[in-house]
Amino acid sequence: MQEATRIIRSTLSAATPGQPLHAGPVFAAPFHAPGDPSETEYTYARSHNPTWTELEEAIGQMESAAGYEAHARIFGSGMAACAAVLGAVLRPGDIAVLPSDAYFAVRSLFAAHFEPMGCILRTAPTRAMDAPEVLAGARLLWIETPSNPGMDVADIAALAALAHTNGTLVAVDNTTATPLGQRPLALGADFSVASDSKAMTGHSDLLLGHVATRDPELLAKIDSWRTLTGGVLGPMEAWLALRSIGTLPLRLAKSCANAQAIAEFLAARPEVREVFYPGLRTHPGHAIAARQMQYFGPVLSFTLKNKAAAETFLTAAELVTEATSFGGLSTTAERRARWGHDLIPAGFIRMSAGCEEIEDLLADMAQALEKAGA
């Protein structure tokens, strides 16, 4: 069965006569639970909920591949999912290797909370994480590919194999690609982590994340972390996410095709200094991305000559909404340096290609670039 078919069918309820095709959200805090609670499937909503189960089964199926079955746990945000992996795995004295160019909030979380507790942070650029001195003695290797916002690519299979020879666990932030675009667990990772607020649900109206693994012991640790810390998702949000995932194959195919066309268009424009997108043959990580990704993702970045040019472009573009985050139906972009988090030029723009007609997007960007000037 093709992956798109599997995803679309995974959101259906059981074929019970007279019942709806899609189950509604279950709103409950406590459930009826007489006697021995171990004999009751649902007892209290901080631990489990039927709507979560439906969503987790759909995501787990997406994270699975031939030869293994993955299981997922959902969280109230992508950062809650990231925190679960770090909190479930790391103890004082443990070394974690994080990309120096990865999502800023993950690095900040580690520096603000895990380092003071005695964990040790070691960083390296995404392209240089295979250096022996980087992985030596590490408990956890954190990979983000493509990286955010620079769109660098890491070889998941090679890094996972290298890390495992040292007894190091591997987690991959797969937010940009989604499990439809890239399967970290199939490439050897121990954890696949994502903010599903982005392309996974795709409507820019939800906050949620997930952690997936094929190891039952690691899954139990993630499950325990969620129950004890309470970083849970409401049933309404879970139901909306389940409803949205059914359209992922349609949305991702369109937005990734648009991203490819936009990247090629920008690469030919005199106003643009550099374009960063793994789908471009000129991208240094293109060969690796082509090998491990089914889609190159909806996100690309490019650099204009300075801050003023970038801001002029964003103001002049009528079909590009200026906003943070990515992966929605509408094309968005922002001058990423405005946050001050990353070592990038002032004219650096991160763009998320939406599902609009590409002819309209390219025409709009052309007029905006002309206003921005070469």
Backbone hydrogen bonds in HBPLUS format (Angstrom, degrees):
<---DONOR---> <-ACCEPTOR-->    atom                        ^
c    i                          cat <-CA-CA->   ^        H-A-AA   ^      H-
h    n   atom  resd res      DA  || num        DHA   H-A  angle D-A-AA Bond
n    s   type  num  typ     dist DA aas  dist angle  dist       angle   num
A0006-ARG N   A0002-GLN O   3.04 MM   4  6.40 159.0  2.08 153.7 160.1     1
A0007-ILE N   A0003-GLU O   2.96 MM   4  6.22 161.2  1.99 157.1 161.3     2
A0008-ILE N   A0004-ALA O   3.05 MM   4  6.22 172.1  2.06 152.6 154.7     3
A0009-ARG N   A0005-THR O   2.96 MM   4  6.06 165.7  1.98 153.3 157.5     4
A0010-SER N   A0006-ARG O   2.92 MM   4  5.91 132.4  2.15 139.0 151.4     5
A0010-SER N   A0007-ILE O   3.19 MM   3  5.11 130.4  2.45  93.3 106.7     6
A0012-LEU N   A0009-ARG O   3.21 MM   3  5.60 167.8  2.23 113.9 117.6     7
A0013-SER N   A0021-LEU O   2.67 MM   8  5.43 166.6  1.68 158.7 159.3     8
A0016-THR N   A0014-ALA O   2.76 MM   2  5.67 133.1  1.97 112.3  97.0     9
A0019-GLN N   A0016-THR O   3.05 MM   3  5.61 160.3  2.09 145.3 144.9    10
A0045-ALA N   A0029-ALA O   2.75 MM  16  4.79 149.8  1.84 142.7 152.3    11
A0031-PHE N   A0043-THR O   2.93 MM  12  4.90 148.4  2.04 139.9 134.7    12
A0039-GLU N   A0036-ASP O   3.03 MM   3  5.72 164.2  2.06 121.0 126.1    13
A0040-THR N   A0037-PRO O   3.11 MM   3  5.28 166.7  2.12 110.4 113.6    14
A0047-SER N   A0044-TYR O   3.05 MM   3  5.95 161.6  2.09 126.9 132.0    15
A0048-HIS N   A0044-TYR O   3.40 MM   4  6.60 153.9  2.48 141.3 148.6    16
A0052-TRP N   A0049-ASN O   3.02 MM   3  5.21 118.7  2.41 102.8 118.0    17
A0053-THR N   A0049-ASN O   3.04 MM   4  6.39 157.5  2.09 154.2 161.0    18
A0054-GLU N   A0050-PRO O   3.15 MM   4  6.49 155.7  2.21 146.3 150.6    19
A0055-LEU N   A0051-THR O   3.18 MM   4  6.45 164.8  2.20 148.5 152.0    20
A0056-GLU N   A0052-TRP O   2.71 MM   4  5.91 167.9  1.72 165.4 169.3    21
A0057-GLU N   A0053-THR O   2.91 MM   4  6.02 152.0  1.99 148.1 155.1    22
A0058-ALA N   A0054-GLU O   3.15 MM   4  6.39 154.0  2.22 142.8 149.4    23
A0059-ILE N   A0055-LEU O   2.96 MM   4  6.25 163.6  1.98 155.8 159.9    24
A0060-GLY N   A0056-GLU O   2.79 MM   4  5.80 160.1  1.83 143.3 150.1    25
A0061-GLN N   A0057-GLU O   3.01 MM   4  6.08 150.6  2.10 139.9 146.9    26
A0062-MET N   A0058-ALA O   3.18 MM   4  6.48 149.5  2.28 139.3 147.2    27
A0062-MET N   A0059-ILE O   2.99 MM   3  5.02 115.0  2.43  95.6 111.7    28
A0063-GLU N   A0059-ILE O   2.94 MM   4  6.26 146.6  2.06 151.1 161.0    29
A0064-SER N   A0060-GLY O   3.09 MM   4  6.19 118.1  2.49 136.4 151.0    30
A0064-SER N   A0061-GLN O   3.27 MM   3  5.14 147.7  2.38  95.1 104.5    31
A0068-TYR N   A0065-ALA O   3.17 MM   3  5.89 168.9  2.18 143.0 142.7    32
A0071-HIS N   A0213-THR O   2.93 MM 142  5.70 163.6  1.96 154.4 156.9    33
A0213-THR N   A0071-HIS O   3.01 MM 142  5.70 155.0  2.07 156.5 162.3    34
A0073-ARG N   A0211-VAL O   2.85 MM 138  5.43 149.1  1.94 152.6 162.9    35
A0211-VAL N   A0073-ARG O   2.95 MM 138  5.43 152.7  2.02 150.8 159.5    36
A0075-PHE N   A0209-GLY O   2.74 MM 134  5.07 153.5  1.81 147.0 145.7    37
A0209-GLY N   A0075-PHE O   3.14 MM 134  5.07 153.2  2.21 125.4 126.8    38
A0076-GLY N   A0231-GLY O   3.08 MM 155  5.58 153.2  2.16 123.3 125.9    39
A0081-ALA N   A0077-SER O   3.19 MM   4  6.51 147.2  2.30 140.3 148.5    40
A0082-CYS N   A0078-GLY O   2.96 MM   4  6.33 155.3  2.02 147.6 154.6    41
A0083-ALA N   A0079-MET O   2.85 MM   4  6.02 163.8  1.88 148.9 153.2    42
A0084-ALA N   A0080-ALA O   3.03 MM   4  6.15 141.6  2.18 135.4 145.2    43
A0085-VAL N   A0081-ALA O   3.32 MM   4  6.71 153.0  2.40 148.6 153.2    44
A0086-LEU N   A0082-CYS O   3.17 MM   4  6.50 172.2  2.17 157.5 158.7    45
A0087-GLY N   A0083-ALA O   2.75 MM   4  5.78 164.8  1.77 151.1 156.3    46
A0088-ALA N   A0084-ALA O   2.84 MM   4  5.74 150.9  1.92 142.0 149.7    47
A0089-VAL N   A0085-VAL O   3.14 MM   4  6.06 145.4  2.26 145.8 152.8    48
A0090-LEU N   A0086-LEU O   3.00 MM   4  5.70 164.6  2.02 148.3 153.4    49
A0094-ASP N   A0091-ARG O   2.89 MM   3  5.60 161.8  1.93 151.4 154.3    50
A0093-GLY N   A0118-GLY O   2.79 MM  25  5.52 157.9  1.84 116.0 121.8    51
A0120-ILE N   A0094-ASP O   2.82 MM  26  6.02 172.7  1.82 162.0 162.3    52
A0139-ARG N   A0095-ILE O   2.78 MM  44  5.44 159.2  1.82 145.6 151.8    53
A0140-LEU N   A0095-ILE O   3.33 MM  45  6.78 157.0  2.39 151.4 155.6    54
A0096-ALA N   A0120-ILE O   2.88 MM  24  6.22 164.1  1.91 176.8 177.7    55
A0122-ARG N   A0096-ALA O   2.94 MM  26  6.10 154.5  2.00 166.0 164.5    56
A0097-VAL N   A0140-LEU O   2.85 MM  43  6.26 164.2  1.87 162.5 167.2    57
A0142-TRP N   A0097-VAL O   2.81 MM  45  5.96 168.1  1.83 173.0 174.9    58
A0098-LEU N   A0122-ARG O   2.91 MM  24  6.34 151.1  1.99 154.3 163.6    59
A0124-ALA N   A0098-LEU O   3.27 MM  26  6.74 141.5  2.43 144.6 153.4    60
A0102-ALA N   A0099-PRO O   3.31 MM   3  5.12 163.4  2.34 106.7 105.2    61
A0100-SER N   A0124-ALA O   2.86 MM  24  5.17 154.9  1.92 114.0 121.2    62
A0106-VAL N   A0103-TYR O   3.20 MM   3  5.86 134.9  2.41 116.1 125.8    63
A0108-SER N   A0104-PHE O   2.87 MM   4  6.11 155.7  1.93 154.2 162.3    64
A0109-LEU N   A0105-ALA O   2.85 MM   4  5.97 154.7  1.91 143.4 149.8    65
A0110-PHE N   A0106-VAL O   3.12 MM   4  6.37 162.5  2.15 149.1 152.8    66
A0111-ALA N   A0107-ARG O   3.02 MM   4  6.22 168.2  2.03 149.4 152.8    67
A0112-ALA N   A0108-SER O   2.83 MM   4  5.87 158.7  1.88 152.0 157.8    68
A0113-HIS N   A0109-LEU O   3.01 MM   4  5.87 150.6  2.10 145.9 152.2    69
A0114-PHE N   A0110-PHE O   2.94 MM   4  4.79 127.2  2.22 116.5 132.2    70
A0115-GLU N   A0110-PHE O   2.90 MM   5  6.15 154.5  1.97 169.2 165.2    71
A0117-MET N   A0114-PHE O   3.22 MM   3  5.14 134.8  2.43  94.6 107.0    72
A0119-CYS N   A0114-PHE O   3.04 MM   5  5.49 156.5  2.10 154.2 146.9    73
A0118-GLY N   A0115-GLU O   2.93 MM   3  5.21 163.3  1.96 114.6 118.8    74
A0128-ALA N   A0125-PRO O   2.88 MM   3  5.30 156.6  1.94 115.7 123.6    75
A0134-VAL N   A0131-ALA O   2.90 MM   3  5.35 144.1  2.03 113.8 124.8    76
A0136-ALA N   A0132-PRO O   3.18 MM   4  6.15 133.5  2.41 147.8 159.7    77
A0138-ALA N   A0135-LEU O   3.08 MM   3  5.45 168.9  2.09 137.0 135.1    78
A0169-LEU N   A0139-ARG O   3.00 MM  30  6.12 164.0  2.03 141.2 137.7    79
A0141-LEU N   A0169-LEU O   2.76 MM  28  6.13 157.0  1.81 157.4 164.9    80
A0171-ALA N   A0141-LEU O   2.89 MM  30  6.25 165.7  1.91 166.4 170.1    81
A0143-ILE N   A0171-ALA O   2.81 MM  28  6.15 163.8  1.83 160.6 166.3    82
A0173-ASP N   A0143-ILE O   2.70 MM  30  6.12 164.2  1.73 166.2 169.3    83
A0147-SER N   A0152-ASP O   2.85 MM   5  5.14 152.4  1.92 139.4 148.8    84
A0151-MET N   A0147-SER O   2.89 MM   4  4.65 146.7  2.00 125.0 128.0    85
A0159-LEU N   A0155-ASP O   3.00 MM   4  6.12 168.0  2.01 157.3 161.1    86
A0160-ALA N   A0156-ILE O   2.81 MM   4  5.88 161.5  1.85 154.3 160.0    87
A0161-ALA N   A0157-ALA O   3.02 MM   4  6.13 162.1  2.06 146.0 150.8    88
A0162-LEU N   A0158-ALA O   3.02 MM   4  6.19 160.0  2.06 146.5 152.2    89
A0163-ALA N   A0159-LEU O   2.81 MM   4  5.95 163.2  1.84 151.4 156.5    90
A0164-HIS N   A0160-ALA O   2.92 MM   4  6.01 161.9  1.95 150.3 154.9    91
A0165-THR N   A0161-ALA O   3.31 MM   4  6.52 138.4  2.50 138.9 147.9    92
A0166-ASN N   A0163-ALA O   2.96 MM   3  5.41 146.5  2.07 109.8 119.9    93
A0168-THR N   A0163-ALA O   2.99 MM   5  4.98 163.5  2.01 138.9 134.9    94
A0167-GLY N   A0164-HIS O   3.09 MM   3  4.77 163.4  2.12  98.8 103.4    95
A0190-ASP N   A0170-VAL O   2.84 MM  20  5.21 143.9  1.97 134.7 146.5    96
A0191-PHE N   A0170-VAL O   3.01 MM  21  6.39 145.0  2.14 152.8 156.9    97
A0172-VAL N   A0191-PHE O   3.02 MM  19  6.23 155.0  2.08 140.5 146.8    98
A0193-VAL N   A0172-VAL O   2.88 MM  21  5.95 174.7  1.88 162.1 160.6    99
A0174-ASN N   A0193-VAL O   2.70 MM  19  5.82 165.0  1.73 173.5 177.3   100
A0178-THR N   A0174-ASN O   2.94 MM   4  5.69 164.3  1.96 161.6 166.3   101
A0181-GLY N   A0178-THR O   3.02 MM   3  5.34 130.9  2.27 106.6 118.9   102
A0182-GLN N   A0178-THR O   3.04 MM   4  6.25 140.1  2.20 151.2 163.4   103
A0294-GLN N   A0181-GLY O   2.60 MM 113  4.68 158.4  1.65 136.9 143.3   104
A0187-LEU N   A0184-PRO O   3.00 MM   3  5.04 136.1  2.20  97.2 110.2   105
A0189-ALA N   A0184-PRO O   3.04 MM   5  5.41 161.5  2.07 144.2 138.3   106
A0188-GLY N   A0185-LEU O   3.16 MM   3  5.17 163.6  2.19 103.3 107.3   107
A0192-SER N   A0212-ALA O   2.92 MM  20  5.08 155.7  1.98 144.6 150.0   108
A0212-ALA N   A0192-SER O   2.83 MM  20  5.08 152.3  1.91 146.0 155.0   109
A0194-ALA N   A0210-HIS O   3.11 MM  16  5.62 151.6  2.19 156.0 158.2   110
A0210-HIS N   A0194-ALA O   3.02 MM  16  5.62 152.1  2.10 150.3 157.7   111
A0196-ASP N   A0208-LEU O   2.84 MM  12  5.37 125.9  2.14 120.9 135.2   112
A0202-GLY N   A0198-LYS O   2.81 MM   4  5.58 158.2  1.85 163.6 163.4   113
A0219-LEU N   A0215-ASP O   2.95 MM   4  6.17 158.2  1.99 156.2 163.4   114
A0220-ALA N   A0216-PRO O   2.97 MM   4  6.16 153.9  2.04 143.0 149.1   115
A0221-LYS N   A0217-GLU O   3.16 MM   4  6.46 148.8  2.26 141.8 149.6   116
A0222-ILE N   A0218-LEU O   3.02 MM   4  6.33 157.4  2.08 151.0 156.8   117
A0223-ASP N   A0219-LEU O   2.85 MM   4  6.05 162.6  1.88 154.6 159.9   118
A0224-SER N   A0220-ALA O   2.93 MM   4  6.04 158.2  1.97 143.4 149.2   119
A0225-TRP N   A0221-LYS O   2.98 MM   4  6.16 158.6  2.03 144.9 150.7   120
A0226-ARG N   A0222-ILE O   3.05 MM   4  6.33 161.8  2.08 150.8 154.9   121
A0227-THR N   A0223-ASP O   3.05 MM   4  6.31 164.3  2.08 151.4 155.5   122
A0228-LEU N   A0224-SER O   2.95 MM   4  6.08 163.4  1.98 154.9 159.1   123
A0229-THR N   A0225-TRP O   2.91 MM   4  5.92 154.8  1.97 150.8 157.4   124
A0230-GLY N   A0226-ARG O   2.81 MM   4  5.48 142.4  1.95 140.8 149.5   125
A0232-VAL N   A0230-GLY O   2.81 MM   2  5.37 139.7  1.97 100.5  90.6   126
A0238-ALA N   A0234-GLY O   3.00 MM   4  6.27 157.2  2.05 152.6 159.8   127
A0239-TRP N   A0235-PRO O   2.91 MM   4  6.07 154.7  1.98 144.3 150.7   128
A0240-LEU N   A0236-MET O   2.93 MM   4  6.20 160.7  1.97 150.2 155.5   129
A0241-ALA N   A0237-GLU O   2.89 MM   4  6.07 152.5  1.97 145.7 153.5   130
A0242-LEU N   A0238-ALA O   2.93 MM   4  6.18 156.6  1.99 146.0 152.3   131
A0243-ARG N   A0239-TRP O   2.93 MM   4  6.18 159.6  1.98 150.3 155.7   132
A0244-SER N   A0240-LEU O   2.96 MM   4  6.13 150.1  2.05 141.9 150.1   133
A0245-ILE N   A0241-ALA O   2.95 MM   4  6.14 150.7  2.04 152.7 159.4   134
A0247-THR N   A0244-SER O   3.07 MM   3  5.81 156.2  2.13 120.0 126.0   135
A0248-LEU N   A0245-ILE O   2.97 MM   3  5.10 163.3  2.00 111.0 116.3   136
A0250-LEU N   A0247-THR O   3.11 MM   3  5.45 120.1  2.48 108.2 122.2   137
A0251-ARG N   A0247-THR O   2.95 MM   4  6.17 172.1  1.96 164.4 166.9   138
A0252-LEU N   A0248-LEU O   2.77 MM   4  5.69 173.6  1.78 162.4 164.8   139
A0253-ALA N   A0249-PRO O   3.25 MM   4  6.04 158.2  2.30 131.7 138.0   140
A0254-LYS N   A0250-LEU O   3.27 MM   4  6.39 162.7  2.30 145.0 149.5   141
A0255-SER N   A0251-ARG O   2.89 MM   4  6.05 174.1  1.89 159.1 161.1   142
A0256-CYS N   A0252-LEU O   2.91 MM   4  5.81 159.2  1.96 146.6 152.3   143
A0257-ALA N   A0253-ALA O   3.11 MM   4  6.14 152.8  2.19 137.0 144.6   144
A0258-ASN N   A0254-LYS O   2.94 MM   4  6.19 155.1  2.00 148.5 155.8   145
A0259-ALA N   A0255-SER O   2.86 MM   4  6.07 152.5  1.94 140.8 148.7   146
A0260-GLN N   A0256-CYS O   2.97 MM   4  6.19 158.6  2.02 147.7 152.3   147
A0261-ALA N   A0257-ALA O   3.08 MM   4  6.32 163.8  2.11 147.2 151.4   148
A0262-ILE N   A0258-ASN O   2.82 MM   4  6.02 160.2  1.86 154.5 160.4   149
A0263-ALA N   A0259-ALA O   2.88 MM   4  6.01 162.9  1.91 149.9 154.6   150
A0264-GLU N   A0260-GLN O   3.03 MM   4  6.27 162.8  2.06 151.1 155.3   151
A0265-PHE N   A0261-ALA O   2.94 MM   4  6.09 153.0  2.01 143.7 151.8   152
A0266-LEU N   A0262-ILE O   2.81 MM   4  6.02 166.7  1.83 158.6 161.3   153
A0267-ALA N   A0263-ALA O   2.95 MM   4  6.06 152.9  2.03 145.3 152.8   154
A0268-ALA N   A0265-PHE O   3.17 MM   3  5.51 147.0  2.28 104.7 114.0   155
A0269-ARG N   A0266-LEU O   3.05 MM   3  5.16 162.5  2.08 108.2 113.8   156
A0272-VAL N   A0269-ARG O   3.30 MM   3  5.67 157.3  2.35 109.3 115.5   157
A0273-ARG N   A0303-THR O   2.78 MM  30  5.40 156.7  1.83 164.7 169.1   158
A0303-THR N   A0274-GLU O   2.96 MM  29  5.32 152.2  2.04 146.7 150.9   159
A0276-PHE N   A0301-SER O   2.69 MM  25  5.05 170.8  1.70 158.3 156.0   160
A0301-SER N   A0276-PHE O   3.08 MM  25  5.05 162.2  2.12 140.0 145.5   161
A0280-LEU N   A0277-TYR O   3.05 MM   3  5.82 169.2  2.06 126.5 129.8   162
A0283-HIS N   A0280-LEU O   3.01 MM   3  5.37 160.3  2.05 111.1 117.5   163
A0286-HIS N   A0283-HIS O   3.05 MM   3  5.20 166.9  2.07 119.2 119.4   164
A0289-ALA N   A0285-GLY O   2.94 MM   4  6.11 169.5  1.95 161.3 164.8   165
A0290-ALA N   A0286-HIS O   2.81 MM   4  5.97 160.9  1.85 155.2 160.1   166
A0291-ARG N   A0287-ALA O   3.20 MM   4  6.33 137.8  2.38 134.4 144.6   167
A0291-ARG N   A0288-ILE O   3.05 MM   3  5.12 127.6  2.33  97.1 111.2   168
A0292-GLN N   A0288-ILE O   3.01 MM   4  6.29 149.2  2.10 153.3 161.7   169
A0293-MET N   A0289-ALA O   2.83 MM   4  5.40 141.3  1.98 153.5 156.6   170
A0353-ALA N   A0298-PRO O   2.84 MM  55  5.25 164.1  1.86 161.0 155.5   171
A0300-LEU N   A0351-MET O   2.97 MM  51  5.41 163.1  2.00 155.4 160.7   172
A0351-MET N   A0300-LEU O   2.77 MM  51  5.41 175.0  1.78 171.1 172.0   173
A0302-PHE N   A0349-ILE O   2.91 MM  47  5.40 153.3  1.98 149.7 158.5   174
A0349-ILE N   A0302-PHE O   2.73 MM  47  5.40 172.1  1.73 171.1 173.9   175
A0304-LEU N   A0347-GLY O   2.91 MM  43  4.82 169.0  1.92 128.9 130.6   176
A0310-ALA N   A0306-ASN O   3.13 MM   4  6.41 161.9  2.16 152.6 157.6   177
A0311-GLU N   A0307-LYS O   2.94 MM   4  6.17 162.3  1.98 156.1 160.9   178
A0312-THR N   A0308-ALA O   2.87 MM   4  6.03 151.2  1.96 146.3 154.7   179
A0313-PHE N   A0309-ALA O   2.95 MM   4  6.15 161.2  1.99 148.6 153.4   180
A0314-LEU N   A0310-ALA O   3.05 MM   4  6.30 165.1  2.08 149.2 152.7   181
A0315-THR N   A0311-GLU O   3.00 MM   4  6.10 149.7  2.09 141.2 149.3   182
A0316-ALA N   A0312-THR O   2.90 MM   4  6.01 156.5  1.95 151.7 158.1   183
A0317-ALA N   A0313-PHE O   2.97 MM   4  6.01 145.9  2.09 152.3 159.9   184
A0321-THR N   A0331-THR O   2.98 MM  10  6.30 165.9  2.00 151.1 146.4   185
A0333-ALA N   A0321-THR O   2.97 MM  12  6.28 143.8  2.11 147.0 149.9   186
A0323-ALA N   A0333-ALA O   3.11 MM  10  5.95 142.5  2.26 135.7 146.2   187
A0355-CYS N   A0329-LEU O   2.65 MM  26  5.29 157.5  1.70 155.8 150.0   188
A0332-THR N   A0352-SER O   3.06 MM  20  5.24 151.0  2.15 141.3 149.1   189
A0352-SER N   A0332-THR O   2.81 MM  20  5.24 168.1  1.82 150.0 152.7   190
A0334-GLU N   A0350-ARG O   3.05 MM  16  5.68 143.1  2.19 146.7 158.1   191
A0350-ARG N   A0334-GLU O   3.04 MM  16  5.68 154.3  2.11 164.5 166.1   192
A0338-ARG N   A0335-ARG O   3.11 MM   3  6.00 168.3  2.12 126.2 129.9   193
A0336-ARG N   A0348-PHE O   3.14 MM  12  6.17 128.1  2.42 139.0 152.8   194
A0339-TRP N   A0336-ARG O   3.33 MM   3  6.29 172.4  2.33 125.5 126.5   195
A0340-GLY N   A0337-ALA O   3.04 MM   3  5.28 141.7  2.20 105.7 116.3   196
A0344-ILE N   A0342-ASP O   3.01 MM   2  5.64 125.8  2.32 106.9  91.3   197
A0348-PHE N   A0345-PRO O   3.18 MM   3  5.36 157.2  2.23 116.2 115.6   198
A0360-ASP N   A0357-GLU O   3.10 MM   3  5.61 125.5  2.41 110.4 122.5   199
A0361-LEU N   A0357-GLU O   3.23 MM   4  6.60 159.3  2.28 150.1 156.2   200
A0362-LEU N   A0358-ILE O   2.91 MM   4  6.08 170.8  1.91 160.3 161.8   201
A0363-ALA N   A0359-GLU O   3.12 MM   4  6.17 158.1  2.17 141.4 147.5   202
A0364-ASP N   A0360-ASP O   3.04 MM   4  6.16 158.7  2.09 146.4 152.4   203
A0365-MET N   A0361-LEU O   2.89 MM   4  6.12 159.8  1.93 152.3 158.0   204
A0366-ALA N   A0362-LEU O   2.92 MM   4  6.01 148.9  2.02 142.5 150.8   205
A0367-GLN N   A0363-ALA O   3.25 MM   4  6.55 161.4  2.29 147.4 150.3   206
A0368-ALA N   A0364-ASP O   3.10 MM   4  6.32 152.4  2.18 144.2 152.4   207
A0369-LEU N   A0365-MET O   2.85 MM   4  5.98 155.3  1.91 149.4 155.4   208
A0370-GLU N   A0366-ALA O   3.05 MM   4  6.26 153.0  2.13 145.4 152.6   209
A0371-LYS N   A0367-GLN O   3.23 MM   4  6.45 149.0  2.33 137.8 145.0   210
A0372-ALA N   A0368-ALA O   2.98 MM   4  6.27 143.3  2.12 139.6 150.3   211
A0373-GLY N   A0369-LEU O   2.95 MM   4  6.23 141.5  2.10 147.4 156.6   212
